């Protein structure tokens, strides 16, 4: 069987790791960065790199070559928390560049932030525009429905140098001591993406969230302990507040098996 040709739009922390993984599996991989130095880094890894910037238009010297692929993976960070408000403009520009293309599949990387905290358990069909950022993300997801597409909604990403012990270390008066933790290791994000890439008939959307959901107080205290740094302090008055638990079970029903099933065991074995 001919190896699939995969193009990854935006090879940041996850995208670059995914590209390297797919390359090692024999896929033909192209990826984008926004600077010449970033492109050189991709090329040094054996990934065919392209410099691409998104705005009202797509700027890329080799756009036709980049979009000549079987699977397009869109991993553009929205940067909504940083105050950027042009994400939908960027997605519409990319969509316009793709409108005459035929892809076997488009995989769109999204976020579990599309679920309100008022839910007890968040499953794929319970997303809602409960905030400006969730409204933007859901609109971006819907743009790609014209193609055979799958949305992957990631919980908080951890792995390698991104140790969760640093997330809340030393902070005080935190709320949600008993709220469940929703995280996913980059290993599972990479392997689940490859799983979807090859699945004959995937669902239109999957959450990726480790099945284990310890409380924030238990998990982040242990995570800080592992690094021998100051643990976070939670406001006991807010202990009754509970947030949502993001279910990542749907993808397992379709055949995927999580690599990391227990977050506390993961902490204990962190390298």
C-alpha positions as CSV (number, residue, x, y, z in Angstrom):
1,X,0.0,0.0,0.0
2,X,1.3,3.5,-0.9
3,X,2.2,5.5,2.1
4,X,-0.2,8.4,2.9
5,X,1.0,11.9,2.2
6,X,0.3,14.0,5.2
7,X,0.5,17.8,5.5
8,X,0.4,19.4,9.0
9,X,-0.5,23.1,9.2
10,X,1.5,24.5,12.1
11,X,4.3,22.3,13.5
12,X,4.6,23.6,17.0
13,X,5.1,21.4,20.1
14,X,2.5,18.8,19.2
15,X,2.7,19.3,15.5
16,X,6.4,18.8,15.2
17,X,6.3,15.7,17.4
18,X,3.4,14.3,15.4
19,X,5.3,15.0,12.1
20,X,8.4,13.2,13.4
21,X,6.3,10.2,14.5
22,X,4.6,9.9,11.2
23,X,7.8,10.2,9.3
24,X,9.3,7.3,11.4
25,X,6.3,5.2,10.4
26,X,6.9,5.8,6.7
27,X,4.5,8.5,5.9
28,X,5.4,11.3,3.5
29,X,5.2,14.3,5.8
30,X,5.1,18.1,5.1
31,X,4.7,20.7,7.8
32,X,4.6,24.5,8.2
33,X,6.2,27.0,10.5
34,X,6.0,30.8,10.4
35,X,9.7,31.5,10.1
36,X,12.6,30.5,8.0
37,X,14.4,29.2,11.1
38,X,11.4,27.0,11.9
39,X,11.3,25.6,8.4
40,X,15.0,24.8,8.6
41,X,14.4,23.0,11.9
42,X,11.7,20.8,10.2
43,X,14.0,20.1,7.3
44,X,16.8,19.0,9.6
45,X,14.4,16.4,11.0
46,X,13.6,15.1,7.6
47,X,10.2,16.8,7.4
48,X,9.5,18.8,4.2
49,X,9.1,22.3,5.7
50,X,7.2,25.3,4.3
51,X,7.1,28.8,5.6
52,X,3.4,29.8,5.9
53,X,1.6,32.7,7.5
54,X,-2.1,33.1,7.8
55,X,-4.1,36.3,7.8
56,X,-6.7,37.6,5.4
57,X,-4.8,35.5,2.8
58,X,-2.5,32.5,2.9
59,X,1.1,33.3,2.2
60,X,3.3,30.3,1.2
61,X,5.7,30.1,-1.7
62,X,4.9,26.4,-2.2
63,X,1.2,26.3,-1.3
64,X,0.2,23.9,-4.1
65,X,2.9,21.4,-3.0
66,X,1.9,21.7,0.6
67,X,-1.8,21.0,-0.1
68,X,-1.0,18.1,-2.5
69,X,-1.7,15.5,0.2
70,X,-4.0,12.7,1.2
71,X,-4.6,14.0,4.8
72,X,-4.5,17.6,6.0
73,X,-4.0,18.1,9.7
74,X,-4.9,21.6,10.9
75,X,-3.2,22.5,14.2
76,X,-3.2,26.3,14.2
77,X,-3.2,27.7,17.7
78,X,-6.1,30.1,18.2
79,X,-4.3,32.2,20.8
80,X,-7.6,33.5,22.0
81,X,-6.4,33.9,25.6
82,X,-3.6,36.1,24.3
83,X,-6.2,38.5,22.9
84,X,-5.9,37.6,19.2
85,X,-9.2,37.9,17.4
86,X,-8.3,36.9,13.8
87,X,-8.5,33.1,14.2
88,X,-11.6,32.7,12.1
89,X,-10.2,35.0,9.5
90,X,-7.2,32.7,9.3
91,X,-9.3,29.6,9.1
92,X,-11.4,31.1,6.3
93,X,-8.3,32.0,4.3
94,X,-7.0,28.5,4.7
95,X,-10.4,27.0,3.7
96,X,-10.5,29.2,0.6
97,X,-7.1,27.9,-0.4
98,X,-8.4,24.3,0.0
99,X,-11.8,24.7,-1.7
100,X,-10.8,23.0,-5.0
101,X,-8.7,20.3,-3.2
102,X,-9.8,16.7,-2.6
103,X,-8.5,15.2,0.6
104,X,-9.0,11.7,1.9
105,X,-9.5,13.3,5.3
106,X,-9.1,16.6,7.2
107,X,-8.2,16.3,10.9
108,X,-8.9,19.5,12.8
109,X,-7.3,20.0,16.2
110,X,-9.6,21.7,18.7
111,X,-10.1,22.0,22.4
112,X,-12.3,20.7,25.2
113,X,-12.9,24.3,26.1
114,X,-16.0,24.1,24.0
115,X,-17.7,22.4,27.0
116,X,-19.2,24.5,29.8
117,X,-18.1,23.8,33.4
118,X,-21.7,23.4,34.4
119,X,-21.7,19.9,32.9
120,X,-21.0,16.9,35.1
121,X,-19.5,14.7,32.3
122,X,-18.7,16.3,28.9
123,X,-19.2,14.1,25.9
124,X,-18.7,15.0,22.2
125,X,-22.3,16.0,21.6
126,X,-22.5,18.5,24.5
127,X,-20.4,21.3,23.2
128,X,-22.0,24.8,23.3
129,X,-21.1,28.4,22.6
130,X,-21.0,29.3,26.3
131,X,-18.2,31.9,25.9
132,X,-16.6,33.9,23.1
133,X,-13.7,31.5,22.8
134,X,-16.0,28.5,22.6
135,X,-18.1,30.3,20.0
136,X,-15.0,30.9,17.9
137,X,-13.7,27.3,18.2
138,X,-17.1,25.8,17.3
139,X,-17.4,28.0,14.3
140,X,-13.8,27.0,13.2
141,X,-14.7,23.3,13.6
142,X,-17.8,23.7,11.4
143,X,-15.9,25.3,8.5
144,X,-14.3,21.9,7.6
145,X,-17.5,19.9,7.4
146,X,-17.5,20.3,3.6
147,X,-14.6,17.8,3.6
148,X,-14.5,14.3,5.1
149,X,-13.3,15.6,8.4
150,X,-12.7,14.6,12.0
151,X,-12.4,17.0,14.9
152,X,-10.1,16.1,17.8
153,X,-10.7,18.0,21.0
154,X,-7.7,17.9,23.3
155,X,-7.8,18.3,27.0
156,X,-4.8,20.0,28.6
157,X,-1.6,18.8,27.0
158,X,1.2,17.4,29.1
159,X,4.3,15.4,28.4
160,X,8.1,15.6,28.0
161,X,9.2,19.1,29.2
162,X,5.6,20.1,29.9
163,X,5.3,18.8,33.4
164,X,2.0,19.6,35.2
165,X,3.8,20.2,38.5
166,X,4.8,23.7,37.2
167,X,1.2,24.6,36.2
168,X,0.0,25.8,39.6
169,X,3.1,25.6,41.8
170,X,3.2,28.2,44.5
171,X,-0.1,29.7,43.8
172,X,-2.5,30.3,46.6
173,X,-6.3,30.7,47.2
174,X,-7.1,28.5,44.2
175,X,-10.7,27.4,43.7
176,X,-11.9,24.0,42.6
177,X,-10.0,21.8,45.0
178,X,-12.3,18.9,44.3
179,X,-12.8,19.5,40.6
180,X,-11.6,16.7,38.3
181,X,-8.4,17.1,36.3
182,X,-8.8,16.8,32.5
183,X,-5.4,16.2,30.9
184,X,-3.9,14.1,28.1
185,X,-0.4,13.1,27.3
186,X,1.2,14.1,24.0
187,X,1.9,10.4,23.4
188,X,-1.8,9.8,23.3
189,X,-2.5,12.8,21.1
190,X,0.0,11.6,18.6
191,X,-1.1,8.0,18.5
192,X,-4.8,8.8,18.5
193,X,-4.2,11.2,15.5
194,X,-2.5,8.4,13.6
195,X,-5.4,6.1,14.6
196,X,-8.0,8.5,13.2
197,X,-5.8,9.0,10.1
198,X,-6.1,5.3,9.3
199,X,-9.6,4.5,10.5
200,X,-12.0,3.5,7.8
201,X,-15.0,5.2,9.2
202,X,-14.2,7.4,12.2
203,X,-16.8,9.4,14.1
204,X,-16.9,13.1,13.2
205,X,-15.5,14.2,16.6
206,X,-13.5,12.7,19.5
207,X,-12.4,14.0,22.8
208,X,-8.9,13.1,23.9
209,X,-8.7,13.0,27.7
210,X,-7.0,10.5,30.0
211,X,-9.6,8.2,31.6
212,X,-8.3,9.0,35.1
213,X,-9.6,12.2,36.7
214,X,-8.1,12.8,40.2
215,X,-9.1,16.0,42.0
216,X,-7.0,19.1,41.3
217,X,-5.8,19.3,44.9
218,X,-4.6,15.7,44.9
219,X,-3.1,15.8,41.4
220,X,-1.3,19.1,41.4
221,X,0.0,18.7,45.0
222,X,1.6,15.4,43.9
223,X,2.9,16.8,40.7
224,X,4.6,19.6,42.6
225,X,6.0,17.1,45.0
226,X,7.6,15.1,42.2
227,X,9.5,18.2,41.2
228,X,10.3,19.2,44.8
229,X,8.7,22.6,44.3
230,X,6.1,24.5,46.4
231,X,2.7,22.9,46.0
232,X,-0.4,25.0,45.2
233,X,-2.8,26.0,48.0
234,X,-6.5,25.7,47.5
235,X,-9.2,27.7,49.2
236,X,-11.1,25.2,51.3
237,X,-14.2,27.4,51.1
238,X,-14.5,26.5,47.4
239,X,-14.0,22.8,47.9
240,X,-17.6,22.1,47.1
241,X,-17.3,23.6,43.6
242,X,-16.8,20.9,41.0
243,X,-16.1,21.4,37.3
244,X,-16.7,19.1,34.4
245,X,-15.1,15.7,33.7
246,X,-14.2,15.4,30.0
247,X,-14.9,11.9,28.8
248,X,-12.4,10.5,26.3
249,X,-14.2,7.2,26.0
250,X,-15.8,7.5,22.6
251,X,-12.5,6.9,20.7
252,X,-11.9,3.7,22.8
253,X,-15.3,2.4,21.7
254,X,-14.0,2.7,18.1
255,X,-10.8,0.8,18.9
256,X,-8.2,3.2,20.3
257,X,-6.4,2.2,23.6
258,X,-4.9,5.0,25.7
259,X,-1.2,4.7,26.4
260,X,-1.5,6.6,29.7
261,X,-4.6,5.5,31.7
262,X,-3.7,6.8,35.2
263,X,-2.4,10.3,35.8
264,X,-0.8,9.5,39.2
265,X,1.0,6.5,37.8
266,X,2.2,8.8,35.0
267,X,3.6,11.3,37.5
268,X,5.5,8.5,39.3
269,X,7.1,7.3,36.1
270,X,7.8,10.7,34.6
271,X,11.2,11.0,32.8
